[in-house]
Amino acid sequence: MIDKLVKILHTADLHIGEDLFTSMGSKAAEERYKDILDSLEQIKQIGVSENVDVVLIAGDVFNRVLPSGNASLRFSEFLKFFLDKQIHVIIVRGNHDRPANDSASELLKTYRILLSRTQENYFHYLGKIEGIVIQTRDKKSVGFVALPYYPVELEYEGVKDAEEIFQRAKDAQRQARVDEIKKEIFMRVEGERAKLKADYYILGAHIPIIGSIPGSERRFYGSRNEITYAANEVCRLPFDYIALGHFHIMQKVGSDNCWYSGSVFRLTFDEPSYIDGRRLSKSEKGVIIVEEKDGKLSPKITPIKTRDMCLVRLNLLNRTPNTTIINTEEILDLIVKKCPIDEPTKGPCVKVEVRLPNTMRKTFDRYTLEQELLKRGYLHVKIEVISEETETPQAVSKSLPVKEALPKYIRSIDIPQALKEEVVKEALEIIDEVMKE
């Protein structure tokens, strides 16, 4: 009989929730929410096809601490799928899972009361630094230690909330206080590891590591009240594999067995699939299958298909200064070239950054451009216009009378021709009235 090899599916940052897409139109928001559900379906199929023993979610199941009823239901279905197949599900608490203070309950804890006795044996929510041992189907043992975002037993010792831990200290003392906290964290992590007796050991951590690519979590990265870690601090810990969550780009950190799995879909334009037509392999989405090979645990990237998101940058600053009409068709063609529609049933989301001179801003038709892109199959369009001062021809000459110089200047401005003549006419009438007075 051939021994079954240990297999763990490492994922993180599911961010289930409709609130992510409130800035979009209703159709786009609905489709983007379906993107999350589609990714969950793909993870379920990967788990079954790979015959995994454990699904490890390294934080941020929901996008909000209190998700909508629909989001909670969808995760319940996802969870039940694995538990019914007697596949263990381990969840490490992330920053989106943590309540504001210790008086608030954590929703994910309550899932246990909804489970049958059999299902309950396969569900593990780890909200503090703690360890558990899982027996695989072939009776091998794997020890898991959790390092949640802001370990609860540290952050609430003698403080009202997590933020007060740093408010107590002056700026000059902050780093010393952070170093004390981290020292305590590592001591407890290694202490939990030492308590376990297993064939393999895995650390599940929802933390920011300096030098890693954040993706959509970049707004939290390095904030005043966030504990950041160096790669050598974390990846040196005595574990066979370190499963990271928090940053949304899948990436190896520090060593071959220390990985962020990344988010399961593209949340924002901070993690685009295309930049100016160049495909970014580093932003591809997927899960990591951690499998036993020759007595060791080795990670294997397994991709999942997600909707493309593109960043397109257009520079119109070098256009002829006297140009008054922006060729919308030309711009459309440039955007389509830089953000191809690879899958017609899943139109990309595209963000267009346009740099143009101030003289062209009024003639730039943002609305028409957005509508035309939507007609061509893009799901969501975001256009940002950045205008800059540029050198313009000096139409007014000191040697010309004002009634000759002013019309000449007006006709050099980038506005529609019909409007120019109307402005010239009114300007001359005002000059006549002033001169009469």
C-alpha positions in Angstrom: 0.0 0.0 0.0 1.4 3.4 -1.0 1.2 6.0 1.8 -1.0 9.1 1.0 1.1 12.2 1.0 0.2 15.2 3.2 -1.5 18.0 1.3 -2.6 21.4 2.5 -4.4 24.1 0.5 -3.1 27.5 1.6 -5.3 30.5 0.7 -6.0 33.9 2.3 -7.8 37.2 1.9 -11.1 36.0 0.5 -12.7 39.4 1.4 -16.2 38.1 0.8 -18.6 41.1 0.7 -20.7 43.3 -1.6 -19.5 46.5 0.1 -16.2 46.4 -1.9 -18.0 47.5 -5.0 -20.3 50.3 -3.8 -18.6 52.9 -6.1 -19.6 50.9 -9.2 -22.8 50.8 -11.1 -25.3 48.1 -10.0 -24.5 45.7 -12.9 -20.7 46.0 -12.5 -21.1 45.6 -8.7 -23.2 42.4 -9.1 -20.7 40.9 -11.6 -17.7 41.7 -9.3 -19.4 40.0 -6.4 -19.9 37.0 -8.6 -16.1 37.1 -9.2 -15.6 36.4 -5.5 -18.1 33.5 -5.6 -16.5 32.1 -8.8 -13.0 32.1 -7.1 -14.5 30.2 -4.1 -16.0 27.6 -6.5 -12.6 27.1 -8.2 -10.9 26.7 -4.7 -13.5 24.0 -3.9 -12.7 22.1 -7.1 -9.0 22.4 -6.5 -9.3 21.1 -3.0 -11.2 18.0 -4.2 -9.0 17.3 -7.2 -5.9 17.6 -5.1 -7.4 15.5 -2.4 -6.2 17.8 0.4 -6.3 17.1 4.1 -6.6 20.7 5.2 -7.7 24.1 3.9 -5.7 26.8 5.7 -7.2 30.3 5.4 -4.5 32.8 6.6 -7.0 35.6 7.5 -9.6 38.0 6.1 -12.5 35.7 5.3 -14.9 38.7 5.0 -14.3 42.3 4.0 -16.0 43.6 7.1 -16.1 42.4 10.7 -19.9 42.2 10.4 -20.6 41.0 6.9 -24.0 41.0 5.1 -26.3 38.0 5.5 -25.6 37.0 1.9 -21.8 37.1 2.4 -22.1 35.0 5.6 -24.4 32.5 3.8 -21.9 32.1 0.9 -19.0 31.4 3.2 -21.2 29.0 5.2 -21.7 27.0 1.9 -18.0 27.1 1.2 -17.2 25.9 4.7 -19.8 23.2 4.6 -18.5 21.8 1.3 -15.1 20.9 2.9 -16.4 19.9 6.3 -18.9 17.4 4.8 -16.0 15.8 3.0 -14.1 15.6 6.4 -11.5 18.1 5.2 -10.2 20.3 8.0 -10.6 24.0 7.7 -8.3 26.2 9.7 -8.9 30.0 9.9 -6.3 32.4 11.3 -7.8 35.8 12.3 -6.9 38.7 10.0 -7.3 42.4 10.4 -10.7 42.4 8.7 -11.8 39.7 11.1 -10.8 41.4 14.3 -13.4 43.4 16.4 -12.6 46.9 17.5 -12.1 45.8 21.1 -12.3 42.7 23.3 -15.9 43.3 24.3 -17.1 42.6 20.7 -17.6 39.1 19.6 -15.9 37.6 16.6 -18.4 36.3 14.1 -16.2 33.5 12.9 -16.2 32.0 16.4 -20.0 31.6 16.2 -19.9 29.3 13.2 -19.1 26.4 15.5 -22.6 26.4 17.1 -24.1 26.0 13.6 -22.2 22.8 12.8 -23.0 19.2 13.4 -20.9 17.3 15.8 -19.0 15.6 13.0 -18.5 18.9 11.2 -17.3 20.6 14.4 -14.3 18.2 14.6 -13.0 19.7 11.3 -13.5 23.4 11.9 -10.8 25.4 13.7 -10.8 29.1 14.2 -7.6 30.5 15.7 -8.0 34.0 17.0 -4.9 34.1 19.2 -1.4 32.6 19.3 -2.2 29.0 19.7 -1.4 25.6 18.3 -3.3 22.5 17.2 -2.4 19.1 15.7 -4.4 17.7 12.8 -4.4 14.0 11.9 -4.4 13.4 8.1 -6.4 10.6 6.5 -3.3 8.5 6.5 -2.7 9.1 10.2 0.2 11.5 9.8 0.2 14.5 12.1 0.6 18.2 11.2 1.0 20.8 13.8 -0.4 24.3 13.1 0.5 27.5 15.0 -1.4 30.7 14.4 0.0 34.2 14.4 -3.1 36.4 14.0 -3.1 40.1 13.2 -2.6 41.8 16.5 -2.5 38.7 18.8 -5.5 39.2 21.1 -3.7 38.2 24.4 -1.0 40.9 23.8 -3.1 43.8 22.5 -5.7 43.8 25.3 -3.4 43.4 28.3 -4.4 46.4 30.4 -5.6 48.6 27.5 -9.0 49.6 26.3 -8.4 48.9 22.6 -5.6 48.0 20.2 -4.7 51.6 19.3 -4.0 52.6 22.9 -1.0 50.3 23.0 1.0 52.8 20.9 -0.8 56.0 22.2 0.8 55.3 25.6 4.3 55.7 24.2 5.9 58.8 22.8 7.2 58.7 19.2 10.8 58.2 20.4 9.7 55.2 22.4 7.5 53.6 19.8 10.1 51.4 18.2 11.3 50.1 21.5 7.7 49.2 22.4 7.2 47.5 19.1 10.4 45.5 19.6 9.2 44.4 23.0 5.8 43.2 21.6 7.5 41.3 18.7 9.9 39.6 21.2 6.9 38.5 23.2 5.1 37.3 20.0 8.0 35.2 18.8 8.5 33.7 22.2 4.9 32.6 22.4 4.9 31.3 18.8 8.0 29.2 19.5 6.5 28.1 22.8 3.3 26.9 21.1 5.4 25.1 18.5 7.4 23.3 21.2 4.2 22.0 22.8 3.2 20.2 19.7 4.2 16.7 18.7 3.8 16.2 14.9 5.4 15.0 11.7 5.3 18.5 10.2 4.8 22.0 11.5 3.1 24.9 9.8 2.8 28.6 10.9 -0.3 30.5 9.7 0.3 34.2 10.0 -1.7 37.3 9.0 1.1 39.9 9.1 2.9 42.6 7.0 6.5 41.7 6.0 8.7 44.6 5.1 9.9 44.5 1.5 6.9 42.5 0.2 4.5 43.8 -2.4 1.3 44.8 -0.6 -1.2 45.0 -3.5 -4.6 46.3 -2.3 -3.4 46.3 1.4 -0.9 49.0 0.7 -2.9 51.7 2.5 -2.4 49.7 5.8 1.2 48.9 5.2 3.5 50.7 7.6 0.8 52.7 9.3 1.5 54.0 12.7 -0.4 51.3 14.6 0.7 48.3 12.6 3.4 45.9 13.7 5.6 45.1 10.7 8.1 42.3 10.5 11.3 41.6 8.7 11.5 38.5 6.4 14.4 37.1 8.4 12.5 37.4 11.7 9.6 35.3 10.4 11.1 32.9 7.9 13.8 31.7 10.4 11.1 30.3 12.7 11.2 26.5 13.1 8.4 25.5 10.8 8.3 23.3 7.7 6.1 25.9 5.9 5.0 29.4 6.7 1.5 30.3 5.3 1.1 34.1 5.1 -1.9 36.3 4.6 -2.6 40.1 4.5 -0.8 41.1 1.3 -2.8 40.5 -1.9 0.0 39.6 -4.3 1.1 36.0 -4.3 4.8 35.9 -3.6 7.7 34.1 -1.9 9.2 35.9 1.1 12.7 35.2 2.5 12.8 31.4 1.8 11.3 28.8 -0.5 8.9 27.7 2.2 7.6 31.2 3.2 4.7 32.4 1.0 1.9 34.9 0.7 -0.9 33.1 -1.1 -2.4 36.5 -2.1 -6.1 37.4 -2.5 -8.3 35.1 -4.5 -9.5 37.8 -6.9 -8.4 41.3 -7.9 -9.8 43.7 -5.4 -8.6 47.0 -6.9 -6.4 48.5 -9.6 -3.4 48.2 -7.2 -3.1 44.6 -8.4 -3.7 44.9 -12.2 -3.2 42.1 -14.7 -2.1 44.6 -17.4 -0.2 47.8 -17.2 0.0 49.6 -20.5 -0.5 46.4 -22.4 2.1 44.4 -20.5 0.9 41.3 -18.8 2.0 41.0 -15.1 2.7 37.4 -14.2 3.3 38.4 -10.6 -0.3 39.5 -10.1 -1.8 36.2 -11.2 -4.2 34.7 -8.7 -4.3 31.2 -7.3 -3.8 29.0 -4.2 -0.8 27.2 -2.9 -0.8 23.4 -2.5 1.6 22.4 0.2 2.5 18.8 -0.4 4.8 16.2 1.1 7.8 15.3 -1.1 10.8 13.2 0.1 10.0 13.9 3.7 9.6 17.6 3.3 6.7 20.0 2.6 7.0 21.8 -0.7 4.7 24.6 -2.1 3.1 24.3 -5.6 1.2 27.2 -7.1 -2.2 26.3 -8.6 -3.7 29.2 -10.6 -7.4 30.3 -10.6 -9.0 32.3 -13.4 -10.1 35.8 -12.4 -11.3 38.9 -14.2 -8.6 41.1 -15.7 -8.0 44.6 -14.3 -6.0 47.0 -16.4 -4.1 50.3 -15.8 -3.7 52.3 -18.9 -1.7 55.6 -18.9 -2.1 58.0 -21.8 0.1 61.1 -22.3 -1.4 63.8 -24.4 0.9 66.6 -23.3 3.0 66.5 -26.4 0.1 67.1 -28.8 0.2 70.2 -31.0 -0.7 73.1 -28.8 -3.2 74.4 -31.4 -5.1 71.1 -31.5 -8.6 71.8 -30.4 -10.3 68.4 -31.0 -9.4 65.2 -29.2 -9.8 62.1 -31.4 -11.9 59.8 -29.2 -11.6 56.9 -31.6 -7.8 57.2 -31.5 -7.9 57.1 -27.7 -10.3 54.1 -27.7 -8.0 52.1 -30.0 -5.1 52.9 -27.7 -7.0 51.7 -24.6 -8.2 48.5 -26.3 -4.6 47.7 -27.4 -3.3 48.3 -23.9 -6.2 46.4 -22.2 -7.2 43.5 -24.4 -10.5 41.6 -23.8 -9.1 38.1 -23.5 -12.4 36.6 -22.3 -15.6 38.2 -23.8 -17.8 36.8 -21.0 -15.6 38.5 -18.4 -15.0 42.0 -19.6 -12.1 43.7 -17.8 -12.2 46.6 -15.5 -10.0 49.4 -16.8 -8.6 52.5 -15.2 -7.3 55.1 -17.6 -5.0 57.9 -16.4 -4.9 60.7 -19.0 -2.3 63.5 -18.8 -3.2 66.5 -20.9 -2.5 70.2 -21.1 -4.9 72.6 -19.3 -6.0 73.9 -22.7 -7.4 70.5 -23.7 -9.2 69.7 -20.4 -12.5 71.3 -21.4 -12.7 69.5 -24.7 -11.9 66.1 -23.2 -15.2 64.1 -23.3 -14.8 61.7 -20.4 -18.5 60.6 -20.6 -18.4 59.6 -24.2 -15.1 57.7 -23.7 -16.6 55.8 -20.8 -19.7 54.9 -22.6 -17.9 53.7 -25.7 -15.6 51.5 -23.6 -18.6 49.9 -21.9 -20.1 49.2 -25.3 -17.0 47.5 -26.4 -17.3 45.0 -23.5 -15.5 46.5 -20.5 -17.3 45.9 -17.2 -16.2 49.0 -15.3 -14.3 52.1 -16.5 -12.6 54.6 -14.3 -11.0 57.7 -15.9 -8.7 60.1 -14.1 -7.7 63.3 -15.9 -4.5 65.0 -14.9 -4.0 68.4 -16.4 -0.8 70.4 -16.5 0.4 73.8 -17.6 2.1 73.9 -21.0 3.6 76.6 -23.1 1.0 78.2 -25.4 1.6 80.6 -28.3 1.6 84.2 -27.2 -1.2 85.6 -29.4 -1.3 89.0 -27.9 1.4 91.4 -29.1 2.1 94.8 -27.6 2.2 96.4 -31.0 -1.4 95.3 -31.8 -4.5 97.3 -30.8 -6.6 95.5 -28.3 -9.5 95.0 -30.7 -7.1 93.0 -33.0 -5.0 91.3 -30.3 -7.9 89.9 -28.3 -9.7 88.1 -31.1 -6.3 86.6 -32.2 -5.7 85.3 -28.8 -9.2 83.8 -28.4 -8.8 82.0 -31.7 -5.6 80.3 -30.4 -7.3 78.7 -27.4 -8.4 75.1 -27.5 -12.1 75.4 -27.6 -14.7 74.5 -30.3 -14.6 76.9 -33.3 -18.3 77.9 -33.0 -17.7 78.9 -29.4 -14.6 80.9 -30.3 -16.5 83.1 -32.7 -19.2 83.7 -30.2 -16.7 84.6 -27.5 -14.9 87.0 -30.0 -18.2 88.7 -30.8 -19.2 89.2 -27.2 -15.6 90.4 -26.3 -15.7 93.0 -29.0 -19.1 94.2 -27.9 -17.8 94.6 -24.3 -14.7 96.5 -25.6 -16.9 98.9 -27.6 -19.1 99.6 -24.5 -16.1 100.2 -22.3 -14.5 102.6 -24.8 -17.8 104.6 -25.2 -17.8 105.2 -21.4 
